[in-house]
Amino acid sequence: MTAIYGRGADFREGDAREVPADVAADSVALALLDPPHHRAAEPLFAWAAKWSARVLISGGSTILYTGHVRIGHDIQIFENAGLKFWWPLSMPLSPTRKLPGIFVVIGHLPVLWFVKGRRRTDAQRLMPDTLRSVRDKSQHLWGQGTAGVPQLIEYLTKPGELVAEPFAGTGGWARITIAAGRRWVGADIEVGGSTNILAGGKLIATRKRKTSRLVHERHKLLGETS
């Protein structure tokens, strides 16, 4: 049933705050975080920050896909957990999106790079801060496509190292990780991803179809939590 994540992938179905609890401290080279952007999911950000700080190796990296208005808030959350904000990354958005109420045309999505301690000395290659992505929402409404993950794996990990993804979705990043010769562990509340959010022990359904897409796109672009 979990073959969609790739041969050798360690997928756990359930609450991200519970099912990967046994991932050892100081064992993960790269944590990829793309939590849902909804007010019900706000506690997931604080949990993800603390979890990343525990499981990362010294010099390991956490990559957080977030929204524009969340940037300052998320930096504070993750630095409070003990991680160092290293650099803002950018993922070009095509086509661009108009936000009339904000009076801007958004041409990129913000991605925040955090490091545990200082960046590891055995992987200090000069990494481009623009993440090239092949966008794909055919499998899931919230899909990010490749989202620069091949680049992140190449520059921030070494073969055989562990990549963790507690919001695994459709498994695209897992397959990229395995193909690159790294190990992968991840979780999601449903195999293949879900448009529900687990909060307070309950599944909260987001709105569906066209209305859901419009609302979600605004939340995802801006990082709104309502």
GROMACS elastic network, one bead per residue, 0.5 to 0.9 nm:
[ bonds ]
;  ai    aj funct       b0    kb
    1     4     6  0.74917   500
    1   191     6  0.78057   500
    2     5     6  0.59324   500
    2     6     6  0.77641   500
    2     7     6  0.89263   500
    2     9     6  0.84304   500
    2    10     6  0.88436   500
    2    11     6  0.68981   500
    2    12     6  0.89805   500
    2   191     6  0.68137   500
    2   192     6  0.83141   500
    3     6     6  0.53933   500
    3     7     6  0.64742   500
    3     8     6  0.89773   500
    3     9     6  0.82855   500
    4     7     6  0.84163   500
    4   170     6  0.74468   500
    4   171     6  0.61024   500
    4   172     6  0.81534   500
    4   174     6  0.86802   500
    4   175     6  0.78506   500
    4   191     6  0.86185   500
    4   192     6  0.75409   500
    5     8     6  0.84483   500
    5     9     6  0.60054   500
    5    10     6  0.82683   500
    5    11     6  0.73013   500
    5   168     6  0.86964   500
    5   170     6  0.76050   500
    5   172     6  0.70286   500
    5   173     6  0.81710   500
    5   174     6  0.53857   500
    5   175     6  0.56580   500
    5   178     6  0.87403   500
    5   192     6  0.85431   500
    6     9     6  0.55579   500
    6    10     6  0.89782   500
    6   171     6  0.78165   500
    6   172     6  0.88774   500
    6   174     6  0.65921   500
    6   175     6  0.50934   500
    6   176     6  0.87000   500
    6   177     6  0.89552   500
    6   178     6  0.66881   500
    6   179     6  0.84223   500
    7    10     6  0.88532   500
    7   175     6  0.82499   500
    7   178     6  0.75123   500
    8   178     6  0.73636   500
    8   183     6  0.74640   500
    8   184     6  0.77799   500
    9   174     6  0.69463   500
    9   175     6  0.81309   500
    9   177     6  0.89890   500
    9   178     6  0.71255   500
    9   183     6  0.68755   500
    9   184     6  0.52855   500
    9   185     6  0.61604   500
    9   186     6  0.80023   500
   10   183     6  0.83216   500
   10   184     6  0.61311   500
   10   186     6  0.64091   500
   10   187     6  0.85082   500
   11   168     6  0.84065   500
   11   184     6  0.81835   500
   11   185     6  0.58213   500
   11   186     6  0.50351   500
   11   187     6  0.55804   500
   11   188     6  0.81404   500
   11   191     6  0.86717   500
   12    15     6  0.87824   500
   12    16     6  0.84394   500
   12    19     6  0.60018   500
   12    20     6  0.70093   500
   12   166     6  0.89477   500
   12   185     6  0.79105   500
   12   186     6  0.62617   500
   12   188     6  0.68923   500
   12   189     6  0.85111   500
   12   191     6  0.86657   500
   13    16     6  0.82825   500
   13    19     6  0.70803   500
   13   186     6  0.86301   500
   13   187     6  0.55837   500
   13   188     6  0.53771   500
   13   189     6  0.54542   500
   13   190     6  0.59072   500
   13   191     6  0.64352   500
   14    17     6  0.85351   500
   14    18     6  0.73197   500
   14    19     6  0.59597   500
   14   187     6  0.66505   500
   14   188     6  0.56892   500
   14   190     6  0.67548   500
   14   191     6  0.89719   500
   15    18     6  0.53757   500
   15    19     6  0.60265   500
   15    20     6  0.84959   500
   15   166     6  0.88360   500
   15   187     6  0.74495   500
   15   188     6  0.65882   500
   15   189     6  0.54742   500
   15   198     6  0.69581   500
   16    19     6  0.57914   500
   16    20     6  0.63381   500
   16    21     6  0.82341   500
   16    44     6  0.85627   500
   16    48     6  0.88346   500
   16   166     6  0.54067   500
   16   167     6  0.68851   500
   16   186     6  0.82798   500
   16   187     6  0.56972   500
   16   188     6  0.62172   500
   16   189     6  0.72564   500
   17    20     6  0.68706   500
   17    21     6  0.67979   500
   17    44     6  0.79406   500
   17    47     6  0.70763   500
   17    48     6  0.81003   500
   17    51     6  0.84307   500
   17   166     6  0.82003   500
   18    21     6  0.52792   500
   18    22     6  0.85965   500
   19    22     6  0.75405   500
   19   186     6  0.89966   500
   19   187     6  0.70337   500
   19   188     6  0.89388   500
   20    23     6  0.56042   500
   20   166     6  0.74149   500
   20   185     6  0.80361   500
   20   186     6  0.72574   500
   20   187     6  0.69216   500
   21    24     6  0.81619   500
   21    51     6  0.85697   500
   22    25     6  0.86854   500
   23    27     6  0.74933   500
   23    28     6  0.84067   500
   23    55     6  0.67901   500
   23   164     6  0.89581   500
   23   185     6  0.83939   500
   24    27     6  0.56567   500
   24    28     6  0.81321   500
   24    54     6  0.82572   500
   24    55     6  0.60377   500
   25    28     6  0.78572   500
   25    53     6  0.86746   500
   25    54     6  0.53020   500
   25    56     6  0.67837   500
   25    57     6  0.76414   500
   26    29     6  0.83466   500
   26    53     6  0.86406   500
   26    54     6  0.65796   500
   26    58     6  0.69217   500
   26    60     6  0.87863   500
   27    54     6  0.89404   500
   27    55     6  0.56379   500
   27    56     6  0.58403   500
   27    57     6  0.54766   500
   27   161     6  0.84064   500
   27   162     6  0.69462   500
   28    31     6  0.68879   500
   28    52     6  0.84621   500
   28    55     6  0.56241   500
   28    57     6  0.56369   500
   28    60     6  0.70596   500
   28    61     6  0.86229   500
   28   161     6  0.72191   500
   28   162     6  0.50144   500
   28   163     6  0.58622   500
   28   164     6  0.65558   500
   29    55     6  0.86099   500
   29    56     6  0.58792   500
   29    57     6  0.57956   500
   29    58     6  0.84297   500
   29    59     6  0.79988   500
   29    61     6  0.64142   500
   29    62     6  0.85385   500
   29   156     6  0.74726   500
   29   157     6  0.60188   500
   29   158     6  0.83219   500
   29   161     6  0.62443   500
   29   162     6  0.56787   500
   29   163     6  0.60058   500
   29   164     6  0.81474   500
   30    52     6  0.89586   500
   30    56     6  0.70635   500
   30    57     6  0.85878   500
   30    60     6  0.58969   500
   30    62     6  0.57674   500
   30    63     6  0.76103   500
   30   152     6  0.84760   500
   30   153     6  0.77005   500
   30   156     6  0.69760   500
   30   157     6  0.68005   500
   30   161     6  0.85233   500
   30   162     6  0.69531   500
   30   164     6  0.63594   500
   30   165     6  0.86913   500
   31    52     6  0.66700   500
   31    55     6  0.86920   500
   31    56     6  0.74861   500
   31    60     6  0.82422   500
   31    61     6  0.63713   500
   31    63     6  0.62140   500
   31    64     6  0.84564   500
   31   162     6  0.87768   500
   31   163     6  0.58381   500
   31   165     6  0.59236   500
   31   166     6  0.82942   500
   32    61     6  0.86383   500
   32    62     6  0.60856   500
   32    63     6  0.50959   500
   32    64     6  0.64926   500
   32    65     6  0.82005   500
   32   149     6  0.85071   500
   32   163     6  0.74887   500
   32   164     6  0.62474   500
   32   165     6  0.50520   500
   32   166     6  0.76966   500
   32   167     6  0.83029   500
   32   168     6  0.89543   500
   32   173     6  0.88462   500
   33    48     6  0.76177   500
   33    62     6  0.73060   500
   33    63     6  0.59507   500
   33    65     6  0.62918   500
   33    66     6  0.88804   500
   33   164     6  0.85439   500
   33   165     6  0.61784   500
   33   166     6  0.68736   500
   33   167     6  0.66026   500
   33   168     6  0.87019   500
   34    37     6  0.88244   500
   34    63     6  0.84392   500
   34    64     6  0.61461   500
   34    65     6  0.51398   500
   34    66     6  0.72263   500
   34   144     6  0.87072   500
   34   165     6  0.82724   500
   34   166     6  0.83799   500
   34   167     6  0.61833   500
   34   168     6  0.82629   500
   35    41     6  0.75514   500
   35    42     6  0.89833   500
   35    44     6  0.70379   500
   35    45     6  0.72446   500
   35    48     6  0.86384   500
   35    64     6  0.83413   500
   35    65     6  0.77310   500
   35    66     6  0.81419   500
   35   166     6  0.83987   500
   35   167     6  0.60680   500
   36    40     6  0.89271   500
   36    41     6  0.62082   500
   36    42     6  0.85438   500
   36    44     6  0.85005   500
   36   142     6  0.81566   500
   36   167     6  0.84065   500
   36   195     6  0.87048   500
   36   197     6  0.75334   500
   36   220     6  0.81245   500
   37    40     6  0.83532   500
   37    41     6  0.64844   500
   37    42     6  0.76210   500
   37    66     6  0.80120   500
   37    67     6  0.82477   500
   37   216     6  0.78289   500
   37   219     6  0.60621   500
   37   220     6  0.60501   500
   37   223     6  0.60453   500
   37   224     6  0.65411   500
   37   225     6  0.57908   500
   37   226     6  0.83252   500
   38    41     6  0.52980   500
   38    42     6  0.68391   500
   38   197     6  0.84363   500
   38   206     6  0.86891   500
   38   216     6  0.84002   500
   38   219     6  0.71866   500
   38   220     6  0.88038   500
   38   223     6  0.83156   500
   38   224     6  0.69141   500
   38   226     6  0.56951   500
   39    42     6  0.53897   500
   39    43     6  0.86731   500
   39   224     6  0.77947   500
   40    43     6  0.75113   500
   40    44     6  0.87801   500
   40   197     6  0.71208   500
   40   198     6  0.80940   500
   40   199     6  0.62600   500
   40   200     6  0.87840   500
   40   204     6  0.77958   500
   40   225     6  0.76907   500
   40   226     6  0.82136   500
   41    44     6  0.54637   500
   41    45     6  0.75295   500
   41   197     6  0.66498   500
   41   198     6  0.76693   500
   41   199     6  0.67739   500
   41   225     6  0.78830   500
   42    45     6  0.57895   500
   42    46     6  0.75560   500
   42   225     6  0.70869   500
   43    46     6  0.55324   500
   43    47     6  0.63356   500
   43    48     6  0.86419   500
   43   199     6  0.81997   500
   44    47     6  0.50017   500
   44    48     6  0.58757   500
   44    49     6  0.85135   500
   44   199     6  0.87513   500
   45    48     6  0.50761   500
   45    49     6  0.62088   500
   45    50     6  0.87837   500
   45    74     6  0.76328   500
   45    77     6  0.75066   500
   45    78     6  0.82960   500
   46    49     6  0.51969   500
   46    50     6  0.64255   500
   46    51     6  0.86071   500
   46    74     6  0.86818   500
   46    77     6  0.61258   500
   46    78     6  0.73221   500
   46    81     6  0.79271   500
   47    50     6  0.53233   500
   47    51     6  0.60158   500
   47    52     6  0.84832   500
   48    51     6  0.50380   500
   48    52     6  0.59052   500
   48    53     6  0.84773   500
   48    78     6  0.83940   500
   48   166     6  0.82319   500
   49    52     6  0.52481   500
   49    53     6  0.62455   500
   49    54     6  0.87694   500
   49    62     6  0.86810   500
   49    77     6  0.68366   500
   49    79     6  0.81971   500
   49    80     6  0.84113   500
   49    81     6  0.57933   500
   49    82     6  0.82821   500
   49    83     6  0.78183   500
   50    53     6  0.51518   500
   50    54     6  0.63593   500
   50    55     6  0.88814   500
   50    77     6  0.89829   500
   50    78     6  0.75025   500
   50    80     6  0.87229   500
   50    81     6  0.52161   500
   50    82     6  0.77820   500
   50    83     6  0.87715   500
   51    54     6  0.51699   500
   51    55     6  0.62492   500
   51    56     6  0.84825   500
   51    81     6  0.87275   500
   52    55     6  0.53418   500
   52    56     6  0.57674   500
   52    61     6  0.86356   500
   52    62     6  0.67873   500
   52    78     6  0.88868   500
   52    81     6  0.86556   500
   52    83     6  0.83125   500
   52   116     6  0.86250   500
   53    56     6  0.58176   500
   53    57     6  0.86789   500
   53    62     6  0.86516   500
   53    78     6  0.84248   500
   53    81     6  0.65515   500
   53    82     6  0.62792   500
   53    83     6  0.61481   500
   53   115     6  0.87673   500
   53   116     6  0.65715   500
   54    57     6  0.83931   500
   56    59     6  0.77633   500
   56    60     6  0.53897   500
   56    61     6  0.71231   500
   56    62     6  0.80194   500
   56   115     6  0.86410   500
   56   116     6  0.67469   500
   57    60     6  0.50469   500
   57    61     6  0.83818   500
   57   116     6  0.72174   500
   58    61     6  0.88787   500
   58   115     6  0.82908   500
   58   116     6  0.55933   500
   58   117     6  0.61462   500
   58   118     6  0.75180   500
   58   119     6  0.79481   500
   58   120     6  0.69329   500
   59   115     6  0.58887   500
   59   116     6  0.50097   500
   59   117     6  0.55448   500
   59   118     6  0.51549   500
   59   121     6  0.77906   500
   60   114     6  0.84830   500
   60   115     6  0.56987   500
   60   116     6  0.56028   500
   60   117     6  0.81086   500
   60   118     6  0.83304   500
   60   119     6  0.67202   500
   60   120     6  0.66524   500
   60   156     6  0.76740   500
   60   157     6  0.82948   500
   61    86     6  0.89799   500
   61   113     6  0.68814   500
   61   114     6  0.56388   500
   61   116     6  0.65174   500
   61   119     6  0.76847   500
   61   156     6  0.71164   500
   61   157     6  0.89062   500
   62    83     6  0.86011   500
   62   112     6  0.81377   500
   62   113     6  0.59254   500
   62   114     6  0.50535   500
   62   115     6  0.62308   500
   62   116     6  0.81669   500
   63   111     6  0.68184   500
   63   112     6  0.57886   500
   63   114     6  0.64331   500
   63   115     6  0.88659   500
   63   152     6  0.86702   500
   64    74     6  0.87570   500
   64   110     6  0.86890   500
   64   111     6  0.56091   500
   64   112     6  0.50656   500
   64   113     6  0.65336   500
   64   114     6  0.80441   500
   65   109     6  0.79025   500
   65   110     6  0.66070   500
   65   112     6  0.65570   500
   66    69     6  0.87281   500
   66    70     6  0.66982   500
   66    71     6  0.70934   500
   66    74     6  0.81240   500
   66   109     6  0.75078   500
   66   110     6  0.60028   500
   66   111     6  0.59585   500
   66   112     6  0.73656   500
   66   220     6  0.73131   500
   66   221     6  0.80179   500
   66   222     6  0.80393   500
   66   223     6  0.58995   500
   67    70     6  0.53800   500
   67    71     6  0.66416   500
   67   109     6  0.67551   500
   67   110     6  0.61042   500
   67   111     6  0.80871   500
   67   219     6  0.75689   500
   67   220     6  0.58894   500
   67   221     6  0.52864   500
   67   224     6  0.71494   500
   68    71     6  0.57325   500
   68    72     6  0.88501   500
   68   109     6  0.73080   500
   68   110     6  0.62549   500
   68   220     6  0.88258   500
   68   221     6  0.67081   500
   68   223     6  0.58181   500
   68   224     6  0.85250   500
   69    72     6  0.74660   500
   69    73     6  0.81111   500
   69   221     6  0.88263   500
   69   222     6  0.54353   500
   69   223     6  0.56826   500
   69   224     6  0.68518   500
   70    73     6  0.52603   500
   70    74     6  0.58498   500
   70    75     6  0.84738   500
   70   222     6  0.72816   500
   70   223     6  0.53207   500
   70   224     6  0.71082   500
   70   225     6  0.87962   500
   71    74     6  0.52980   500
   71    75     6  0.61848   500
   71    76     6  0.87082   500
   71   110     6  0.78206   500
   71   111     6  0.87671   500
   71   112     6  0.78126   500
   71   223     6  0.82464   500
   72    75     6  0.52358   500
   72    76     6  0.63496   500
   72    77     6  0.87938   500
   73    76     6  0.52656   500
   73    77     6  0.63432   500
   73    78     6  0.88735   500
   74    78     6  0.61819   500
   74    79     6  0.84211   500
   74   112     6  0.85354   500
   75    78     6  0.53666   500
   75    79     6  0.59739   500
   75    80     6  0.83716   500
   75    84     6  0.86971   500
   75    85     6  0.65952   500
   75   112     6  0.78870   500
   75   114     6  0.85776   500
   76    79     6  0.52194   500
   76    80     6  0.59177   500
   76    81     6  0.85816   500
   77    80     6  0.52483   500
   77    81     6  0.64810   500
   78    81     6  0.50392   500
   78    82     6  0.66922   500
   78    83     6  0.57461   500
   78    84     6  0.76120   500
   78    85     6  0.77629   500
   78   114     6  0.77557   500
   79    82     6  0.51035   500
   79    84     6  0.56562   500
   79    85     6  0.66976   500
   79   114     6  0.83559   500
   80    83     6  0.72984   500
   82   116     6  0.73737   500
   82   117     6  0.83576   500
   83    86     6  0.89649   500
   83   114     6  0.60465   500
   83   115     6  0.57003   500
   83   116     6  0.50283   500
   83   117     6  0.68303   500
   84   113     6  0.85912   500
   84   114     6  0.53274   500
   84   115     6  0.51534   500
   84   116     6  0.61633   500
   84   117     6  0.65168   500
   84   118     6  0.77053   500
   85    88     6  0.82737   500
   85   112     6  0.75475   500
   85   113     6  0.61926   500
   85   115     6  0.64737   500
   86   112     6  0.79752   500
   86   113     6  0.55057   500
   86   114     6  0.50885   500
   86   115     6  0.61252   500
   86   118     6  0.86378   500
   86   119     6  0.83347   500
   87   111     6  0.89118   500
   87   112     6  0.65209   500
   87   113     6  0.53245   500
   87   114     6  0.72023   500
   87   129     6  0.80562   500
   88   110     6  0.70742   500
   88   111     6  0.61086   500
   88   113     6  0.60791   500
   88   129     6  0.73382   500
   89   109     6  0.86506   500
   89   110     6  0.61775   500
   89   112     6  0.58490   500
   89   113     6  0.68318   500
   89   128     6  0.84928   500
   89   130     6  0.58867   500
   89   131     6  0.70627   500
   90   108     6  0.61878   500
   90   109     6  0.58544   500
   90   110     6  0.50063   500
   90   111     6  0.56621   500
   90   112     6  0.83715   500
   90   129     6  0.63578   500
   90   131     6  0.59904   500
   90   132     6  0.87346   500
   91   107     6  0.86128   500
   91   108     6  0.52704   500
   91   109     6  0.50389   500
   91   110     6  0.64207   500
   91   111     6  0.70256   500
   91   129     6  0.86722   500
   91   130     6  0.58352   500
   91   132     6  0.62302   500
   91   133     6  0.70134   500
   91   147     6  0.70768   500
   91   148     6  0.75794   500
   92    96     6  0.85741   500
   92   107     6  0.59433   500
   92   109     6  0.63346   500
   92   110     6  0.89085   500
   92   130     6  0.74793   500
   92   131     6  0.72600   500
   92   132     6  0.68871   500
   92   133     6  0.75892   500
   93    96     6  0.55887   500
   93    97     6  0.79217   500
   93   106     6  0.74758   500
   93   107     6  0.50281   500
   93   109     6  0.64582   500
   93   133     6  0.86280   500
   93   135     6  0.86043   500
   94    97     6  0.81062   500
   94   107     6  0.70946   500
   94   108     6  0.81083   500
   94   135     6  0.82296   500
   95   107     6  0.77133   500
   96   105     6  0.65288   500
   96   106     6  0.56190   500
   96   108     6  0.76689   500
   97   104     6  0.84967   500
   97   105     6  0.55815   500
   97   106     6  0.51897   500
   97   107     6  0.68724   500
   97   221     6  0.85772   500
   98   102     6  0.87205   500
   98   103     6  0.77056   500
   98   104     6  0.62729   500
   98   106     6  0.63528   500
   99   102     6  0.54581   500
   99   103     6  0.58478   500
   99   104     6  0.56716   500
   99   105     6  0.62116   500
   99   106     6  0.75086   500
   99   218     6  0.80654   500
  100   104     6  0.67747   500
  100   105     6  0.83088   500
  101   104     6  0.82338   500
  102   105     6  0.87426   500
  106   109     6  0.78130   500
  106   221     6  0.79009   500
  108   221     6  0.86703   500
  109   220     6  0.87754   500
  109   221     6  0.66432   500
  109   222     6  0.86502   500
  110   221     6  0.87027   500
  111   131     6  0.87315   500
  115   118     6  0.62795   500
  115   119     6  0.60807   500
  115   120     6  0.87826   500
  116   119     6  0.72803   500
  116   120     6  0.89159   500
  117   120     6  0.84407   500
  118   121     6  0.83875   500
  119   122     6  0.88279   500
  119   123     6  0.77843   500
  119   124     6  0.71238   500
  120   123     6  0.57307   500
  120   124     6  0.65984   500
  120   156     6  0.87815   500
  121   124     6  0.56888   500
  122   125     6  0.86633   500
  123   155     6  0.69645   500
  123   156     6  0.63001   500
  123   157     6  0.72042   500
  123   158     6  0.79834   500
  124   127     6  0.83177   500
  124   155     6  0.79958   500
  124   156     6  0.81163   500
  125   155     6  0.64366   500
  125   156     6  0.83149   500
  126   155     6  0.79503   500
  127   130     6  0.88003   500
  127   151     6  0.82793   500
  127   152     6  0.82928   500
  127   155     6  0.62580   500
  127   156     6  0.85318   500
  128   131     6  0.74569   500
  128   151     6  0.86616   500
  130   148     6  0.81867   500
  131   147     6  0.65437   500
  131   149     6  0.79376   500
  131   151     6  0.72649   500
  131   152     6  0.82598   500
  132   146     6  0.80545   500
  132   147     6  0.65080   500
  132   148     6  0.50047   500
  132   149     6  0.87014   500
  132   151     6  0.81446   500
  133   144     6  0.81395   500
  133   145     6  0.64226   500
  133   146     6  0.51276   500
  133   148     6  0.51431   500
  133   149     6  0.81506   500
  134   144     6  0.82878   500
  134   145     6  0.53942   500
  134   146     6  0.53845   500
  134   147     6  0.67997   500
  134   148     6  0.82470   500
  135   143     6  0.78074   500
  135   144     6  0.60083   500
  135   146     6  0.66453   500
  135   147     6  0.73363   500
  136   139     6  0.73753   500
  136   140     6  0.82418   500
  136   143     6  0.61747   500
  136   144     6  0.63946   500
  136   146     6  0.78468   500
  137   140     6  0.51971   500
  137   141     6  0.55259   500
  137   142     6  0.66683   500
  137   144     6  0.69956   500
  137   145     6  0.69511   500
  138   141     6  0.73741   500
  138   143     6  0.77960   500
  139   142     6  0.87853   500
  139   143     6  0.70455   500
  139   170     6  0.68427   500
  139   192     6  0.84933   500
  140   143     6  0.51325   500
  140   144     6  0.88947   500
  140   169     6  0.78764   500
  140   170     6  0.70377   500
  140   192     6  0.84038   500
  140   193     6  0.73761   500
  140   194     6  0.79629   500
  140   195     6  0.82930   500
  141   194     6  0.89726   500
  141   195     6  0.75785   500
  141   212     6  0.88347   500
  141   213     6  0.70184   500
  141   216     6  0.85287   500
  142   169     6  0.84471   500
  142   194     6  0.88584   500
  142   195     6  0.77192   500
  142   213     6  0.87021   500
  142   216     6  0.78805   500
  142   217     6  0.84314   500
  142   220     6  0.84399   500
  143   169     6  0.76335   500
  143   170     6  0.77541   500
  144   147     6  0.57962   500
  145   148     6  0.85859   500
  145   172     6  0.74822   500
  145   173     6  0.84634   500
  146   149     6  0.58197   500
  146   150     6  0.74162   500
  146   172     6  0.71649   500
  146   173     6  0.68208   500
  146   176     6  0.82879   500
  147   150     6  0.82670   500
  147   173     6  0.86899   500
  148   151     6  0.53764   500
  148   152     6  0.63397   500
  148   153     6  0.88185   500
  149   153     6  0.60827   500
  149   154     6  0.84908   500
  149   173     6  0.67276   500
  149   176     6  0.74860   500
  149   177     6  0.81336   500
  150   153     6  0.52624   500
  150   154     6  0.61748   500
  150   155     6  0.87441   500
  150   173     6  0.84124   500
  150   176     6  0.65758   500
  150   177     6  0.75298   500
  150   180     6  0.78762   500
  151   154     6  0.51246   500
  151   155     6  0.61983   500
  151   156     6  0.83526   500
  152   155     6  0.53550   500
  152   156     6  0.56607   500
  152   157     6  0.77292   500
  153   156     6  0.54288   500
  153   157     6  0.53481   500
  153   158     6  0.77654   500
  153   163     6  0.83102   500
  153   176     6  0.87903   500
  153   177     6  0.71374   500
  153   180     6  0.77230   500
  153   182     6  0.83606   500
  154   157     6  0.61053   500
  154   158     6  0.73105   500
  154   159     6  0.88853   500
  154   180     6  0.80486   500
  155   158     6  0.81455   500
  157   160     6  0.85934   500
  157   161     6  0.64834   500
  157   162     6  0.82021   500
  157   163     6  0.82324   500
  157   182     6  0.81274   500
  158   161     6  0.57557   500
  158   162     6  0.88965   500
  158   181     6  0.85313   500
  158   182     6  0.73773   500
  159   162     6  0.88018   500
  159   180     6  0.73301   500
  159   181     6  0.53163   500
  159   182     6  0.52034   500
  159   183     6  0.83442   500
  160   181     6  0.59516   500
  160   183     6  0.59430   500
  161   181     6  0.83113   500
  161   182     6  0.52746   500
  161   183     6  0.58507   500
  161   184     6  0.84571   500
  162   182     6  0.60850   500
  162   184     6  0.56182   500
  162   185     6  0.73914   500
  163   174     6  0.85621   500
  163   177     6  0.72997   500
  163   182     6  0.70348   500
  163   183     6  0.60764   500
  163   185     6  0.64744   500
  163   186     6  0.84426   500
  164   168     6  0.89826   500
  164   174     6  0.88925   500
  164   183     6  0.85457   500
  164   184     6  0.58035   500
  164   186     6  0.56125   500
  164   187     6  0.88261   500
  165   168     6  0.55448   500
  165   173     6  0.83665   500
  165   174     6  0.80065   500
  165   184     6  0.76659   500
  165   185     6  0.63511   500
  165   187     6  0.67120   500
  165   188     6  0.89644   500
  166   185     6  0.78322   500
  166   188     6  0.65356   500
  167   186     6  0.69008   500
  167   187     6  0.57526   500
  167   188     6  0.53063   500
  167   189     6  0.83536   500
  167   193     6  0.81238   500
  168   171     6  0.57358   500
  168   172     6  0.82201   500
  168   173     6  0.76540   500
  168   174     6  0.75844   500
  168   185     6  0.89926   500
  168   186     6  0.57048   500
  168   187     6  0.54766   500
  168   188     6  0.54695   500
  168   191     6  0.87171   500
  168   192     6  0.78984   500
  168   193     6  0.68588   500
  169   172     6  0.78691   500
  169   173     6  0.88640   500
  169   187     6  0.81497   500
  169   188     6  0.63059   500
  169   189     6  0.88010   500
  169   190     6  0.80626   500
  169   191     6  0.75026   500
  169   192     6  0.53911   500
  169   194     6  0.69656   500
  170   173     6  0.82840   500
  170   174     6  0.87802   500
  170   191     6  0.74844   500
  170   193     6  0.52725   500
  170   194     6  0.87468   500
  171   174     6  0.50749   500
  171   175     6  0.63704   500
  171   176     6  0.87951   500
  171   186     6  0.88978   500
  171   191     6  0.87426   500
  171   192     6  0.66438   500
  171   193     6  0.81415   500
  172   175     6  0.53122   500
  172   176     6  0.64276   500
  172   177     6  0.87478   500
  173   177     6  0.60946   500
  173   178     6  0.86566   500
  174   177     6  0.50627   500
  174   178     6  0.62216   500
  174   179     6  0.85501   500
  174   183     6  0.87585   500
  174   184     6  0.62406   500
  174   185     6  0.80057   500
  174   186     6  0.79133   500
  175   178     6  0.52163   500
  175   179     6  0.60458   500
  175   180     6  0.85548   500
  175   184     6  0.87902   500
  176   179     6  0.51849   500
  176   180     6  0.62372   500
  176   181     6  0.89765   500
  177   180     6  0.51816   500
  177   181     6  0.67274   500
  177   182     6  0.55579   500
  177   183     6  0.68404   500
  177   184     6  0.65412   500
  178   181     6  0.52880   500
  178   182     6  0.53224   500
  178   183     6  0.60170   500
  178   184     6  0.67190   500
  179   182     6  0.74313   500
  180   183     6  0.88879   500
  187   190     6  0.84196   500
  187   191     6  0.85221   500
  188   191     6  0.65723   500
  188   192     6  0.78798   500
  188   193     6  0.61906   500
  188   194     6  0.78822   500
  189   192     6  0.89875   500
  189   193     6  0.69989   500
  189   194     6  0.69842   500
  189   196     6  0.83835   500
  189   197     6  0.81788   500
  189   198     6  0.74751   500
  190   193     6  0.52764   500
  190   194     6  0.59090   500
  191   194     6  0.79352   500
  193   196     6  0.88105   500
  194   197     6  0.77374   500
  195   204     6  0.88283   500
  195   205     6  0.67425   500
  195   206     6  0.62904   500
  195   207     6  0.85990   500
  195   208     6  0.84069   500
  196   203     6  0.60755   500
  196   204     6  0.54129   500
  196   206     6  0.59300   500
  197   202     6  0.80876   500
  197   203     6  0.55531   500
  197   204     6  0.50513   500
  197   205     6  0.65653   500
  197   206     6  0.76452   500
  198   201     6  0.63666   500
  198   202     6  0.55541   500
  198   204     6  0.61514   500
  198   205     6  0.89358   500
  199   202     6  0.54277   500
  199   203     6  0.64400   500
  199   204     6  0.70171   500
  200   203     6  0.82959   500
  205   208     6  0.84695   500
  206   212     6  0.69734   500
  206   216     6  0.87999   500
  207   210     6  0.87986   500
  207   211     6  0.66920   500
  207   213     6  0.83039   500
  207   215     6  0.82276   500
  207   216     6  0.87499   500
  208   211     6  0.62349   500
  208   213     6  0.71294   500
  209   212     6  0.53098   500
  209   213     6  0.62798   500
  209   214     6  0.89028   500
  210   213     6  0.51234   500
  210   214     6  0.63387   500
  210   215     6  0.86217   500
  211   214     6  0.53118   500
  211   215     6  0.61241   500
  211   216     6  0.83766   500
  212   215     6  0.51997   500
  212   216     6  0.57934   500
  212   217     6  0.83151   500
  213   216     6  0.51407   500
  213   217     6  0.59078   500
  213   218     6  0.86191   500
  214   217     6  0.52299   500
  214   218     6  0.64184   500
  214   219     6  0.87314   500
  215   218     6  0.54072   500
  215   219     6  0.63221   500
  215   220     6  0.86495   500
  216   220     6  0.58969   500
  216   221     6  0.84189   500
  217   220     6  0.50584   500
  217   221     6  0.60063   500
  217   222     6  0.84854   500
  218   221     6  0.52501   500
  218   222     6  0.60911   500
  218   223     6  0.78593   500
  218   224     6  0.75978   500
  219   222     6  0.53795   500
  219   223     6  0.51226   500
  219   225     6  0.68600   500
  219   226     6  0.77255   500
  220   223     6  0.51585   500
  220   224     6  0.71144   500
  221   224     6  0.80602   500
